[in-house]
Amino acid sequence: QVQLRESGGGLVQAGGSLTLSCAASGRTFRWYGLGWFRQAPGKEREFVAAISERGGITRHADSVKGRFTVSRDNGKNTLYLQMNSLKPEDTAVYFCAAEMATNLATPVRASDYEYWGQGTQVTVSS
């Protein structure tokens, strides 16, 4: 089992940058595939990015490709999301998630992930 906690959210102007972190407990962090999702008010939770257990494979949603970068540091039990060129439509609560059940390198469905953090708010002003 793994416990996740996000940090790094906040208010930023359009065009700005933020880096989200997701700290995990447990010695088996490196066994989990990890993902970032976001949920805006009145909308469904949507996939943002995912990274494989060793970090060699990443996937980003088309809406963030070229602007966001997912990474992980297994030595620090931490997942990151570097967000550049932020837009008002990026405003949402951002969640990190972990999974070990699938054989997929970078699952994109929320239902594939067993463990979730509480989320961190990102607000981008125009």
C-alpha positions as CSV (number, residue, x, y, z in Angstrom):
1,Q,0.0,0.0,0.0
2,V,1.2,3.5,-0.7
3,Q,0.0,6.9,0.6
4,L,0.2,10.0,-1.5
5,R,0.3,13.7,-0.7
6,E,0.4,16.5,-3.3
7,S,1.9,19.9,-2.9
8,G,2.9,22.9,-4.9
9,G,-0.4,24.2,-6.1
10,G,-1.4,27.8,-6.0
11,L,-2.4,30.9,-8.0
12,V,-0.4,31.8,-11.0
13,Q,-0.9,34.2,-14.0
14,A,-1.4,32.8,-17.5
15,G,2.0,32.0,-19.0
16,G,3.5,31.2,-15.7
17,S,4.9,28.0,-14.3
18,L,4.3,25.7,-11.3
19,T,5.9,22.5,-10.2
20,L,3.7,20.0,-8.4
21,S,5.1,17.3,-6.1
22,C,3.6,14.1,-4.9
23,A,5.3,12.6,-1.9
24,A,4.7,8.9,-1.2
25,S,5.1,6.7,1.8
26,G,6.2,3.1,1.7
27,R,9.3,1.2,0.6
28,T,7.7,-0.1,-2.6
29,F,7.3,3.3,-4.3
30,R,9.4,2.1,-7.2
31,W,7.0,-0.7,-8.0
32,Y,4.2,1.6,-8.9
33,G,3.2,3.3,-12.1
34,L,2.2,6.8,-11.4
35,G,-0.1,9.4,-12.9
36,W,-1.4,12.9,-12.7
37,F,-5.1,13.7,-13.2
38,R,-7.1,16.9,-12.8
39,Q,-10.7,17.8,-12.2
40,A,-12.2,21.2,-12.9
41,P,-15.6,22.2,-11.3
42,G,-18.4,20.5,-13.0
43,K,-16.2,18.3,-15.1
44,E,-15.0,14.7,-15.0
45,R,-11.5,13.8,-13.8
46,E,-9.2,13.8,-16.7
47,F,-5.8,12.3,-17.4
48,V,-2.8,14.6,-17.5
49,A,0.3,12.5,-17.5
50,A,1.7,9.2,-16.4
51,I,5.1,7.6,-15.9
52,S,6.3,4.0,-15.7
53,E,7.9,2.4,-12.6
54,R,11.5,3.3,-13.5
55,G,10.6,6.5,-15.3
56,G,11.6,5.3,-18.7
57,I,8.2,5.7,-20.3
58,T,6.0,8.8,-20.0
59,R,2.7,9.8,-21.6
60,H,1.1,13.2,-21.6
61,A,-2.4,14.3,-22.6
62,D,-2.6,16.2,-25.9
63,S,-3.9,19.2,-24.1
64,V,-0.6,19.6,-22.0
65,K,1.9,18.1,-24.4
66,G,4.9,20.4,-24.8
67,R,3.9,22.4,-21.7
68,F,3.9,19.8,-18.9
69,T,6.5,17.3,-18.0
70,V,6.1,14.3,-15.6
71,S,9.1,12.9,-13.8
72,R,9.9,10.8,-10.7
73,D,12.7,10.3,-8.2
74,N,12.4,6.8,-6.8
75,G,15.2,7.6,-4.3
76,K,13.1,10.4,-2.8
77,N,9.7,8.6,-3.3
78,T,8.5,11.6,-5.1
79,L,6.5,12.3,-8.3
80,Y,6.7,15.7,-10.1
81,L,4.7,17.6,-12.7
82,Q,6.5,20.6,-14.2
83,M,3.9,22.9,-15.7
84,N,4.9,25.7,-18.0
85,S,3.0,28.2,-20.2
86,L,-0.1,27.7,-18.0
87,K,-3.5,28.6,-19.3
88,P,-6.7,29.5,-17.6
89,E,-8.1,26.2,-18.8
90,D,-5.5,24.4,-16.7
91,T,-7.3,25.5,-13.6
92,A,-8.3,22.4,-11.6
93,V,-7.6,20.3,-8.6
94,Y,-4.6,18.1,-9.5
95,F,-4.4,14.6,-8.1
96,C,-1.5,12.1,-8.2
97,A,-2.3,8.4,-8.3
98,A,-0.5,5.1,-8.1
99,E,-1.2,1.7,-9.6
100,M,0.4,-1.7,-9.7
101,A,-2.4,-3.9,-10.9
102,T,-2.2,-3.3,-14.7
103,N,0.5,-4.4,-17.1
104,L,0.3,-1.1,-18.8
105,A,3.4,1.2,-18.6
106,T,1.3,4.4,-18.5
107,P,-2.4,3.8,-17.8
108,V,-4.6,6.7,-18.8
109,R,-7.9,5.7,-17.1
110,A,-8.6,6.8,-13.6
111,S,-10.1,3.4,-12.9
112,D,-6.7,1.8,-13.4
113,Y,-5.3,3.5,-10.4
114,E,-5.8,2.1,-6.9
115,Y,-4.3,4.9,-4.7
116,W,-5.0,8.6,-4.8
117,G,-3.8,11.7,-3.1
118,Q,-6.1,14.4,-1.7
119,G,-5.4,16.9,-4.5
120,T,-3.9,20.3,-4.8
121,Q,-5.6,23.3,-6.3
122,V,-4.1,25.1,-9.3
123,T,-5.6,28.3,-10.4
124,V,-4.5,30.2,-13.5
125,S,-5.7,33.8,-13.9
126,S,-6.0,35.4,-17.3
